[in-house]
Structure formats: C-alpha cells, structure tokens
C-alpha cells in the first residue's frame, strides 16, 4: 500500500507507519503518548496525513535546534 502526501486525509496508523517508515507499534506509542495528533474511533486509532507532515516538520526543527546547540558548544 502506498500513501501519497498531498491533500490531507484521515488514515489508519498502519498507513501512517508506512508513510513515516516506522513500525505500527511505534505509531501506536506516538499516538497514545500524544506526540502524534491522533484520535480513536472506538478501539481503532486514526490520524491524518497533515498530522504526519506536522510531526515530521517538528522532528526536523528539534533536530536542527540540537545540532545548532551542539555546534555552539564547539
């Protein structure tokens, strides 16, 4: 299954895991701990392609800040 980013849509955590290249248990952990915006429909987690894009942007920002801090120490 291939999930293309573009027009935001609601997706399963399995689709989100494929989109981000991580395991399904990792996606469940990210969703349940609130790191990835997601919601439950009864017992099934859902998120959106927009939430995945936001998560990636935030991770890039955090990594960039960490690199800058490390370089400032040198």
N, CA, C and O atoms as a Maestro MAE file, in Angstrom:
{
 s_m_m2io_version
 :::
 2.0.0
}

f_m_ct {
 s_m_title
 :::
 protein
 m_atom[296] {
  # First column is atom index #
  i_m_mmod_type
  r_m_x_coord
  r_m_y_coord
  r_m_z_coord
  i_m_residue_number
  s_m_chain_name
  s_m_pdb_residue_name
  s_m_pdb_atom_name
  i_m_atomic_number
  :::
  1 25 0.842 -1.171 0.000 1 A "UNK " " N  " 7
  2 3 0.000 0.000 0.000 1 A "UNK " " CA " 6
  3 2 0.891 1.239 0.000 1 A "UNK " " C  " 6
  4 15 1.839 1.329 0.780 1 A "UNK " " O  " 8
  5 25 0.589 2.170 -0.857 2 A "UNK " " N  " 7
  6 3 1.354 3.408 -0.921 2 A "UNK " " CA " 6
  7 2 0.449 4.560 -0.546 2 A "UNK " " C  " 6
  8 15 -0.656 4.691 -1.071 2 A "UNK " " O  " 8
  9 25 0.919 5.393 0.363 3 A "UNK " " N  " 7
  10 3 0.169 6.565 0.787 3 A "UNK " " CA " 6
  11 2 0.916 7.786 0.294 3 A "UNK " " C  " 6
  12 15 2.081 7.985 0.638 3 A "UNK " " O  " 8
  13 25 0.269 8.590 -0.495 4 A "UNK " " N  " 7
  14 3 0.904 9.806 -1.007 4 A "UNK " " CA " 6
  15 2 0.459 11.004 -0.179 4 A "UNK " " C  " 6
  16 15 -0.720 11.150 0.142 4 A "UNK " " O  " 8
  17 25 1.428 11.864 0.162 5 A "UNK " " N  " 7
  18 3 1.066 13.088 0.853 5 A "UNK " " CA " 6
  19 2 0.513 14.050 -0.187 5 A "UNK " " C  " 6
  20 15 0.755 13.884 -1.382 5 A "UNK " " O  " 8
  21 25 -0.200 15.017 0.248 6 A "UNK " " N  " 7
  22 3 -0.817 15.985 -0.648 6 A "UNK " " CA " 6
  23 2 -2.055 16.514 0.042 6 A "UNK " " C  " 6
  24 15 -1.963 17.175 1.076 6 A "UNK " " O  " 8
  25 25 -3.204 16.226 -0.523 7 A "UNK " " N  " 7
  26 3 -4.469 16.634 0.087 7 A "UNK " " CA " 6
  27 2 -4.628 15.893 1.416 7 A "UNK " " C  " 6
  28 15 -4.598 14.662 1.440 7 A "UNK " " O  " 8
  29 25 -4.799 16.634 2.536 8 A "UNK " " N  " 7
  30 3 -4.929 15.964 3.835 8 A "UNK " " CA " 6
  31 2 -6.124 15.008 3.857 8 A "UNK " " C  " 6
  32 15 -7.200 15.310 3.339 8 A "UNK " " O  " 8
  33 25 -5.903 13.866 4.461 9 A "UNK " " N  " 7
  34 3 -6.986 12.899 4.621 9 A "UNK " " CA " 6
  35 2 -6.762 12.078 5.874 9 A "UNK " " C  " 6
  36 15 -5.645 11.998 6.386 9 A "UNK " " O  " 8
  37 25 -7.816 11.476 6.358 10 A "UNK " " N  " 7
  38 3 -7.755 10.621 7.545 10 A "UNK " " CA " 6
  39 2 -7.206 9.268 7.121 10 A "UNK " " C  " 6
  40 15 -7.628 8.694 6.118 10 A "UNK " " O  " 8
  41 25 -6.248 8.767 7.915 11 A "UNK " " N  " 7
  42 3 -5.619 7.481 7.615 11 A "UNK " " CA " 6
  43 2 -5.504 6.649 8.881 11 A "UNK " " C  " 6
  44 15 -5.595 7.171 9.993 11 A "UNK " " O  " 8
  45 25 -5.304 5.363 8.704 12 A "UNK " " N  " 7
  46 3 -5.077 4.465 9.836 12 A "UNK " " CA " 6
  47 2 -3.636 4.620 10.316 12 A "UNK " " C  " 6
  48 15 -2.796 5.182 9.614 12 A "UNK " " O  " 8
  49 25 -3.359 4.119 11.513 13 A "UNK " " N  " 7
  50 3 -1.981 4.150 11.992 13 A "UNK " " CA " 6
  51 2 -1.085 3.228 11.172 13 A "UNK " " C  " 6
  52 15 0.116 3.475 11.061 13 A "UNK " " O  " 8
  53 25 -1.648 2.179 10.603 14 A "UNK " " N  " 7
  54 3 -0.856 1.306 9.730 14 A "UNK " " CA " 6
  55 2 -0.404 2.091 8.498 14 A "UNK " " C  " 6
  56 15 0.748 1.975 8.078 14 A "UNK " " O  " 8
  57 25 -1.302 2.886 7.918 15 A "UNK " " N  " 7
  58 3 -0.927 3.716 6.774 15 A "UNK " " CA " 6
  59 2 0.098 4.772 7.187 15 A "UNK " " C  " 6
  60 15 1.046 5.049 6.451 15 A "UNK " " O  " 8
  61 25 -0.100 5.358 8.368 16 A "UNK " " N  " 7
  62 3 0.838 6.365 8.875 16 A "UNK " " CA " 6
  63 2 2.213 5.746 9.111 16 A "UNK " " C  " 6
  64 15 3.235 6.374 8.832 16 A "UNK " " O  " 8
  65 25 2.240 4.519 9.624 17 A "UNK " " N  " 7
  66 3 3.515 3.831 9.854 17 A "UNK " " CA " 6
  67 2 4.260 3.648 8.538 17 A "UNK " " C  " 6
  68 15 5.473 3.849 8.477 17 A "UNK " " O  " 8
  69 25 3.542 3.270 7.490 18 A "UNK " " N  " 7
  70 3 4.170 3.100 6.179 18 A "UNK " " CA " 6
  71 2 4.644 4.449 5.646 18 A "UNK " " C  " 6
  72 15 5.731 4.552 5.078 18 A "UNK " " O  " 8
  73 25 3.839 5.461 5.828 19 A "UNK " " N  " 7
  74 3 4.173 6.801 5.355 19 A "UNK " " CA " 6
  75 2 5.458 7.317 5.993 19 A "UNK " " C  " 6
  76 15 6.289 7.922 5.316 19 A "UNK " " O  " 8
  77 25 5.623 7.081 7.294 20 A "UNK " " N  " 7
  78 3 6.786 7.566 8.028 20 A "UNK " " CA " 6
  79 2 7.934 6.560 8.073 20 A "UNK " " C  " 6
  80 15 9.027 6.889 8.534 20 A "UNK " " O  " 8
  81 25 7.697 5.352 7.605 21 A "UNK " " N  " 7
  82 3 8.754 4.344 7.577 21 A "UNK " " CA " 6
  83 2 9.113 3.809 8.958 21 A "UNK " " C  " 6
  84 15 10.277 3.532 9.245 21 A "UNK " " O  " 8
  85 25 8.096 3.667 9.811 22 A "UNK " " N  " 7
  86 3 8.306 3.119 11.153 22 A "UNK " " CA " 6
  87 2 7.345 1.958 11.367 22 A "UNK " " C  " 6
  88 15 6.484 1.698 10.526 22 A "UNK " " O  " 8
  89 25 7.487 1.268 12.478 23 A "UNK " " N  " 7
  90 3 6.616 0.136 12.764 23 A "UNK " " CA " 6
  91 2 5.264 0.594 13.305 23 A "UNK " " C  " 6
  92 15 5.119 1.707 13.810 23 A "UNK " " O  " 8
  93 25 4.291 -0.286 13.185 24 A "UNK " " N  " 7
  94 3 2.964 0.003 13.721 24 A "UNK " " CA " 6
  95 2 3.006 0.234 15.236 24 A "UNK " " C  " 6
  96 15 2.375 1.175 15.717 24 A "UNK " " O  " 8
  97 25 3.731 -0.596 16.007 25 A "UNK " " N  " 7
  98 3 3.800 -0.326 17.457 25 A "UNK " " CA " 6
  99 2 4.382 1.051 17.785 25 A "UNK " " C  " 6
  100 15 3.975 1.682 18.761 25 A "UNK " " O  " 8
  101 25 5.330 1.515 16.973 26 A "UNK " " N  " 7
  102 3 5.874 2.855 17.184 26 A "UNK " " CA " 6
  103 2 4.781 3.893 16.978 26 A "UNK " " C  " 6
  104 15 4.683 4.848 17.749 26 A "UNK " " O  " 8
  105 25 3.961 3.720 15.951 27 A "UNK " " N  " 7
  106 3 2.868 4.664 15.700 27 A "UNK " " CA " 6
  107 2 1.862 4.664 16.847 27 A "UNK " " C  " 6
  108 15 1.379 5.720 17.255 27 A "UNK " " O  " 8
  109 25 1.551 3.487 17.359 28 A "UNK " " N  " 7
  110 3 0.617 3.406 18.485 28 A "UNK " " CA " 6
  111 2 1.188 4.158 19.680 28 A "UNK " " C  " 6
  112 15 0.466 4.890 20.356 28 A "UNK " " O  " 8
  113 25 2.474 3.982 19.944 29 A "UNK " " N  " 7
  114 3 3.118 4.674 21.058 29 A "UNK " " CA " 6
  115 2 3.093 6.196 20.842 29 A "UNK " " C  " 6
  116 15 2.768 6.946 21.762 29 A "UNK " " O  " 8
  117 25 3.433 6.646 19.641 30 A "UNK " " N  " 7
  118 3 3.412 8.079 19.350 30 A "UNK " " CA " 6
  119 2 2.011 8.660 19.537 30 A "UNK " " C  " 6
  120 15 1.857 9.753 20.081 30 A "UNK " " O  " 8
  121 25 1.014 7.944 19.096 31 A "UNK " " N  " 7
  122 3 -0.364 8.424 19.229 31 A "UNK " " CA " 6
  123 2 -0.826 8.405 20.681 31 A "UNK " " C  " 6
  124 15 -1.406 9.380 21.158 31 A "UNK " " O  " 8
  125 25 -0.577 7.321 21.378 32 A "UNK " " N  " 7
  126 3 -1.063 7.201 22.750 32 A "UNK " " CA " 6
  127 2 -0.344 8.138 23.710 32 A "UNK " " C  " 6
  128 15 -0.907 8.529 24.732 32 A "UNK " " O  " 8
  129 25 0.902 8.502 23.390 33 A "UNK " " N  " 7
  130 3 1.650 9.439 24.233 33 A "UNK " " CA " 6
  131 2 1.453 10.888 23.812 33 A "UNK " " C  " 6
  132 15 1.991 11.797 24.444 33 A "UNK " " O  " 8
  133 25 0.684 11.111 22.747 34 A "UNK " " N  " 7
  134 3 0.367 12.461 22.313 34 A "UNK " " CA " 6
  135 2 1.425 13.137 21.460 34 A "UNK " " C  " 6
  136 15 1.321 14.335 21.193 34 A "UNK " " O  " 8
  137 25 2.438 12.406 21.026 35 A "UNK " " N  " 7
  138 3 3.464 13.008 20.161 35 A "UNK " " CA " 6
  139 2 2.940 13.226 18.751 35 A "UNK " " C  " 6
  140 15 3.351 14.166 18.071 35 A "UNK " " O  " 8
  141 25 2.044 12.372 18.316 36 A "UNK " " N  " 7
  142 3 1.410 12.481 17.011 36 A "UNK " " CA " 6
  143 2 -0.070 12.737 17.244 36 A "UNK " " C  " 6
  144 15 -0.718 12.001 17.989 36 A "UNK " " O  " 8
  145 25 -0.608 13.771 16.616 37 A "UNK " " N  " 7
  146 3 -2.034 14.041 16.748 37 A "UNK " " CA " 6
  147 2 -2.814 12.885 16.145 37 A "UNK " " C  " 6
  148 15 -2.651 12.556 14.971 37 A "UNK " " O  " 8
  149 25 -3.655 12.279 16.956 38 A "UNK " " N  " 7
  150 3 -4.450 11.131 16.524 38 A "UNK " " CA " 6
  151 2 -5.683 11.040 17.413 38 A "UNK " " C  " 6
  152 15 -5.759 11.683 18.461 38 A "UNK " " O  " 8
  153 25 -6.628 10.246 16.987 39 A "UNK " " N  " 7
  154 3 -7.846 10.048 17.759 39 A "UNK " " CA " 6
  155 2 -8.308 8.608 17.585 39 A "UNK " " C  " 6
  156 15 -7.868 7.893 16.685 39 A "UNK " " O  " 8
  157 25 -9.202 8.211 18.467 40 A "UNK " " N  " 7
  158 3 -9.718 6.845 18.407 40 A "UNK " " CA " 6
  159 2 -11.173 6.862 17.996 40 A "UNK " " C  " 6
  160 15 -11.949 7.705 18.446 40 A "UNK " " O  " 8
  161 25 -11.535 5.935 17.149 41 A "UNK " " N  " 7
  162 3 -12.925 5.649 16.814 41 A "UNK " " CA " 6
  163 2 -13.163 4.274 17.404 41 A "UNK " " C  " 6
  164 15 -12.797 3.249 16.829 41 A "UNK " " O  " 8
  165 25 -13.790 4.286 18.570 42 A "UNK " " N  " 7
  166 3 -13.914 3.080 19.390 42 A "UNK " " CA " 6
  167 2 -12.533 2.549 19.731 42 A "UNK " " C  " 6
  168 15 -11.822 3.192 20.504 42 A "UNK " " O  " 8
  169 25 -12.118 1.418 19.198 43 A "UNK " " N  " 7
  170 3 -10.809 0.855 19.545 43 A "UNK " " CA " 6
  171 2 -9.756 1.059 18.461 43 A "UNK " " C  " 6
  172 15 -8.638 0.558 18.587 43 A "UNK " " O  " 8
  173 25 -10.092 1.782 17.403 44 A "UNK " " N  " 7
  174 3 -9.188 1.934 16.268 44 A "UNK " " CA " 6
  175 2 -8.632 3.353 16.205 44 A "UNK " " C  " 6
  176 15 -9.388 4.325 16.190 44 A "UNK " " O  " 8
  177 25 -7.314 3.462 16.167 45 A "UNK " " N  " 7
  178 3 -6.652 4.761 16.062 45 A "UNK " " CA " 6
  179 2 -6.726 5.272 14.636 45 A "UNK " " C  " 6
  180 15 -6.641 4.504 13.678 45 A "UNK " " O  " 8
  181 25 -6.888 6.594 14.510 46 A "UNK " " N  " 7
  182 3 -6.836 7.286 13.229 46 A "UNK " " CA " 6
  183 2 -5.992 8.540 13.396 46 A "UNK " " C  " 6
  184 15 -5.919 9.114 14.483 46 A "UNK " " O  " 8
  185 25 -5.365 8.953 12.322 47 A "UNK " " N  " 7
  186 3 -4.623 10.206 12.293 47 A "UNK " " CA " 6
  187 2 -4.863 10.816 10.920 47 A "UNK " " C  " 6
  188 15 -5.772 10.393 10.206 47 A "UNK " " O  " 8
  189 25 -4.078 11.781 10.550 48 A "UNK " " N  " 7
  190 3 -4.238 12.373 9.222 48 A "UNK " " CA " 6
  191 2 -2.872 12.536 8.573 48 A "UNK " " C  " 6
  192 15 -1.837 12.534 9.239 48 A "UNK " " O  " 8
  193 25 -2.900 12.675 7.260 49 A "UNK " " N  " 7
  194 3 -1.646 12.923 6.561 49 A "UNK " " CA " 6
  195 2 -1.080 14.268 7.005 49 A "UNK " " C  " 6
  196 15 0.138 14.430 7.082 49 A "UNK " " O  " 8
  197 25 -1.946 15.228 7.296 50 A "UNK " " N  " 7
  198 3 -1.483 16.534 7.772 50 A "UNK " " CA " 6
  199 2 -0.796 16.408 9.124 50 A "UNK " " C  " 6
  200 15 0.211 17.074 9.365 50 A "UNK " " O  " 8
  201 25 -1.322 15.566 10.010 51 A "UNK " " N  " 7
  202 3 -0.696 15.363 11.321 51 A "UNK " " CA " 6
  203 2 0.679 14.711 11.154 51 A "UNK " " C  " 6
  204 15 1.616 15.040 11.882 51 A "UNK " " O  " 8
  205 25 0.798 13.799 10.207 52 A "UNK " " N  " 7
  206 3 2.101 13.162 9.944 52 A "UNK " " CA " 6
  207 2 3.095 14.186 9.419 52 A "UNK " " C  " 6
  208 15 4.252 14.203 9.839 52 A "UNK " " O  " 8
  209 25 2.651 15.033 8.509 53 A "UNK " " N  " 7
  210 3 3.521 16.083 7.978 53 A "UNK " " CA " 6
  211 2 3.970 17.027 9.087 53 A "UNK " " C  " 6
  212 15 5.136 17.417 9.143 53 A "UNK " " O  " 8
  213 25 3.041 17.393 9.968 54 A "UNK " " N  " 7
  214 3 3.365 18.271 11.098 54 A "UNK " " CA " 6
  215 2 4.381 17.604 12.023 54 A "UNK " " C  " 6
  216 15 5.325 18.250 12.479 54 A "UNK " " O  " 8
  217 25 4.189 16.316 12.300 55 A "UNK " " N  " 7
  218 3 5.116 15.572 13.151 55 A "UNK " " CA " 6
  219 2 6.520 15.597 12.552 55 A "UNK " " C  " 6
  220 15 7.494 15.827 13.267 55 A "UNK " " O  " 8
  221 25 6.628 15.362 11.248 56 A "UNK " " N  " 7
  222 3 7.936 15.354 10.579 56 A "UNK " " CA " 6
  223 2 8.571 16.735 10.653 56 A "UNK " " C  " 6
  224 15 9.755 16.854 10.966 56 A "UNK " " O  " 8
  225 25 7.800 17.781 10.368 57 A "UNK " " N  " 7
  226 3 8.345 19.145 10.451 57 A "UNK " " CA " 6
  227 2 8.868 19.449 11.845 57 A "UNK " " C  " 6
  228 15 9.932 20.050 11.991 57 A "UNK " " O  " 8
  229 25 8.132 19.042 12.868 58 A "UNK " " N  " 7
  230 3 8.549 19.292 14.250 58 A "UNK " " CA " 6
  231 2 9.815 18.523 14.581 58 A "UNK " " C  " 6
  232 15 10.696 19.057 15.255 58 A "UNK " " O  " 8
  233 25 9.929 17.289 14.128 59 A "UNK " " N  " 7
  234 3 11.136 16.491 14.386 59 A "UNK " " CA " 6
  235 2 12.341 17.131 13.703 59 A "UNK " " C  " 6
  236 15 13.428 17.165 14.280 59 A "UNK " " O  " 8
  237 25 12.161 17.644 12.470 60 A "UNK " " N  " 7
  238 3 13.253 18.341 11.788 60 A "UNK " " CA " 6
  239 2 13.669 19.587 12.565 60 A "UNK " " C  " 6
  240 15 14.861 19.852 12.719 60 A "UNK " " O  " 8
  241 25 12.689 20.356 13.056 61 A "UNK " " N  " 7
  242 3 13.005 21.556 13.840 61 A "UNK " " CA " 6
  243 2 13.777 21.192 15.099 61 A "UNK " " C  " 6
  244 15 14.754 21.858 15.440 61 A "UNK " " O  " 8
  245 25 13.352 20.151 15.788 62 A "UNK " " N  " 7
  246 3 14.030 19.729 17.013 62 A "UNK " " CA " 6
  247 2 15.456 19.272 16.721 62 A "UNK " " C  " 6
  248 15 16.379 19.598 17.469 62 A "UNK " " O  " 8
  249 25 15.639 18.523 15.644 63 A "UNK " " N  " 7
  250 3 16.983 18.057 15.285 63 A "UNK " " CA " 6
  251 2 17.877 19.225 14.911 63 A "UNK " " C  " 6
  252 15 19.048 19.262 15.289 63 A "UNK " " O  " 8
  253 25 17.332 20.178 14.172 64 A "UNK " " N  " 7
  254 3 18.110 21.357 13.779 64 A "UNK " " CA " 6
  255 2 18.554 22.148 15.011 64 A "UNK " " C  " 6
  256 15 19.698 22.598 15.085 64 A "UNK " " O  " 8
  257 25 17.649 22.314 15.974 65 A "UNK " " N  " 7
  258 3 17.987 23.030 17.206 65 A "UNK " " CA " 6
  259 2 19.073 22.294 17.980 65 A "UNK " " C  " 6
  260 15 19.981 22.921 18.524 65 A "UNK " " O  " 8
  261 25 18.984 20.967 18.032 66 A "UNK " " N  " 7
  262 3 20.001 20.183 18.746 66 A "UNK " " CA " 6
  263 2 21.363 20.319 18.071 66 A "UNK " " C  " 6
  264 15 22.385 20.435 18.746 66 A "UNK " " O  " 8
  265 25 21.375 20.304 16.746 67 A "UNK " " N  " 7
  266 3 22.646 20.459 16.017 67 A "UNK " " CA " 6
  267 2 23.242 21.834 16.235 67 A "UNK " " C  " 6
  268 15 24.451 21.972 16.423 67 A "UNK " " O  " 8
  269 25 22.398 22.845 16.209 68 A "UNK " " N  " 7
  270 3 22.891 24.203 16.443 68 A "UNK " " CA " 6
  271 2 23.466 24.339 17.856 68 A "UNK " " C  " 6
  272 15 24.513 24.960 18.043 68 A "UNK " " O  " 8
  273 25 22.795 23.768 18.834 69 A "UNK " " N  " 7
  274 3 23.284 23.843 20.217 69 A "UNK " " CA " 6
  275 2 24.624 23.124 20.352 69 A "UNK " " C  " 6
  276 15 25.537 23.608 21.020 69 A "UNK " " O  " 8
  277 25 24.726 21.953 19.702 70 A "UNK " " N  " 7
  278 3 25.982 21.198 19.770 70 A "UNK " " CA " 6
  279 2 27.114 21.970 19.085 70 A "UNK " " C  " 6
  280 15 28.236 22.004 19.589 70 A "UNK " " O  " 8
  281 25 26.821 22.583 17.948 71 A "UNK " " N  " 7
  282 3 27.842 23.354 17.229 71 A "UNK " " CA " 6
  283 2 28.249 24.607 18.004 71 A "UNK " " C  " 6
  284 15 29.401 25.032 17.921 71 A "UNK " " O  " 8
  285 25 27.336 25.195 18.745 72 A "UNK " " N  " 7
  286 3 27.648 26.382 19.547 72 A "UNK " " CA " 6
  287 2 28.601 26.034 20.694 72 A "UNK " " C  " 6
  288 15 29.377 26.880 21.138 72 A "UNK " " O  " 8
  289 25 28.541 24.791 21.167 73 A "UNK " " N  " 7
  290 3 29.423 24.351 22.252 73 A "UNK " " CA " 6
  291 2 30.852 24.138 21.783 73 A "UNK " " C  " 6
  292 15 31.775 24.143 22.597 73 A "UNK " " O  " 8
  293 25 31.051 23.952 20.487 74 A "UNK " " N  " 7
  294 3 32.386 23.642 19.960 74 A "UNK " " CA " 6
  295 2 33.227 24.868 19.856 74 A "UNK " " C  " 6
  296 15 34.380 24.792 19.431 74 A "UNK " " O  " 8
  :::
 }
 m_bond[295] {
  # First column is bond index #
  i_m_from
  i_m_to
  i_m_order
  :::
  1 1 2 1
  2 2 3 1
  3 3 4 2
  4 3 5 1
  5 5 6 1
  6 6 7 1
  7 7 8 2
  8 7 9 1
  9 9 10 1
  10 10 11 1
  11 11 12 2
  12 11 13 1
  13 13 14 1
  14 14 15 1
  15 15 16 2
  16 15 17 1
  17 17 18 1
  18 18 19 1
  19 19 20 2
  20 19 21 1
  21 21 22 1
  22 22 23 1
  23 23 24 2
  24 23 25 1
  25 25 26 1
  26 26 27 1
  27 27 28 2
  28 27 29 1
  29 29 30 1
  30 30 31 1
  31 31 32 2
  32 31 33 1
  33 33 34 1
  34 34 35 1
  35 35 36 2
  36 35 37 1
  37 37 38 1
  38 38 39 1
  39 39 40 2
  40 39 41 1
  41 41 42 1
  42 42 43 1
  43 43 44 2
  44 43 45 1
  45 45 46 1
  46 46 47 1
  47 47 48 2
  48 47 49 1
  49 49 50 1
  50 50 51 1
  51 51 52 2
  52 51 53 1
  53 53 54 1
  54 54 55 1
  55 55 56 2
  56 55 57 1
  57 57 58 1
  58 58 59 1
  59 59 60 2
  60 59 61 1
  61 61 62 1
  62 62 63 1
  63 63 64 2
  64 63 65 1
  65 65 66 1
  66 66 67 1
  67 67 68 2
  68 67 69 1
  69 69 70 1
  70 70 71 1
  71 71 72 2
  72 71 73 1
  73 73 74 1
  74 74 75 1
  75 75 76 2
  76 75 77 1
  77 77 78 1
  78 78 79 1
  79 79 80 2
  80 79 81 1
  81 81 82 1
  82 82 83 1
  83 83 84 2
  84 83 85 1
  85 85 86 1
  86 86 87 1
  87 87 88 2
  88 87 89 1
  89 89 90 1
  90 90 91 1
  91 91 92 2
  92 91 93 1
  93 93 94 1
  94 94 95 1
  95 95 96 2
  96 95 97 1
  97 97 98 1
  98 98 99 1
  99 99 100 2
  100 99 101 1
  101 101 102 1
  102 102 103 1
  103 103 104 2
  104 103 105 1
  105 105 106 1
  106 106 107 1
  107 107 108 2
  108 107 109 1
  109 109 110 1
  110 110 111 1
  111 111 112 2
  112 111 113 1
  113 113 114 1
  114 114 115 1
  115 115 116 2
  116 115 117 1
  117 117 118 1
  118 118 119 1
  119 119 120 2
  120 119 121 1
  121 121 122 1
  122 122 123 1
  123 123 124 2
  124 123 125 1
  125 125 126 1
  126 126 127 1
  127 127 128 2
  128 127 129 1
  129 129 130 1
  130 130 131 1
  131 131 132 2
  132 131 133 1
  133 133 134 1
  134 134 135 1
  135 135 136 2
  136 135 137 1
  137 137 138 1
  138 138 139 1
  139 139 140 2
  140 139 141 1
  141 141 142 1
  142 142 143 1
  143 143 144 2
  144 143 145 1
  145 145 146 1
  146 146 147 1
  147 147 148 2
  148 147 149 1
  149 149 150 1
  150 150 151 1
  151 151 152 2
  152 151 153 1
  153 153 154 1
  154 154 155 1
  155 155 156 2
  156 155 157 1
  157 157 158 1
  158 158 159 1
  159 159 160 2
  160 159 161 1
  161 161 162 1
  162 162 163 1
  163 163 164 2
  164 163 165 1
  165 165 166 1
  166 166 167 1
  167 167 168 2
  168 167 169 1
  169 169 170 1
  170 170 171 1
  171 171 172 2
  172 171 173 1
  173 173 174 1
  174 174 175 1
  175 175 176 2
  176 175 177 1
  177 177 178 1
  178 178 179 1
  179 179 180 2
  180 179 181 1
  181 181 182 1
  182 182 183 1
  183 183 184 2
  184 183 185 1
  185 185 186 1
  186 186 187 1
  187 187 188 2
  188 187 189 1
  189 189 190 1
  190 190 191 1
  191 191 192 2
  192 191 193 1
  193 193 194 1
  194 194 195 1
  195 195 196 2
  196 195 197 1
  197 197 198 1
  198 198 199 1
  199 199 200 2
  200 199 201 1
  201 201 202 1
  202 202 203 1
  203 203 204 2
  204 203 205 1
  205 205 206 1
  206 206 207 1
  207 207 208 2
  208 207 209 1
  209 209 210 1
  210 210 211 1
  211 211 212 2
  212 211 213 1
  213 213 214 1
  214 214 215 1
  215 215 216 2
  216 215 217 1
  217 217 218 1
  218 218 219 1
  219 219 220 2
  220 219 221 1
  221 221 222 1
  222 222 223 1
  223 223 224 2
  224 223 225 1
  225 225 226 1
  226 226 227 1
  227 227 228 2
  228 227 229 1
  229 229 230 1
  230 230 231 1
  231 231 232 2
  232 231 233 1
  233 233 234 1
  234 234 235 1
  235 235 236 2
  236 235 237 1
  237 237 238 1
  238 238 239 1
  239 239 240 2
  240 239 241 1
  241 241 242 1
  242 242 243 1
  243 243 244 2
  244 243 245 1
  245 245 246 1
  246 246 247 1
  247 247 248 2
  248 247 249 1
  249 249 250 1
  250 250 251 1
  251 251 252 2
  252 251 253 1
  253 253 254 1
  254 254 255 1
  255 255 256 2
  256 255 257 1
  257 257 258 1
  258 258 259 1
  259 259 260 2
  260 259 261 1
  261 261 262 1
  262 262 263 1
  263 263 264 2
  264 263 265 1
  265 265 266 1
  266 266 267 1
  267 267 268 2
  268 267 269 1
  269 269 270 1
  270 270 271 1
  271 271 272 2
  272 271 273 1
  273 273 274 1
  274 274 275 1
  275 275 276 2
  276 275 277 1
  277 277 278 1
  278 278 279 1
  279 279 280 2
  280 279 281 1
  281 281 282 1
  282 282 283 1
  283 283 284 2
  284 283 285 1
  285 285 286 1
  286 286 287 1
  287 287 288 2
  288 287 289 1
  289 289 290 1
  290 290 291 1
  291 291 292 2
  292 291 293 1
  293 293 294 1
  294 294 295 1
  295 295 296 2
  :::
 }
}
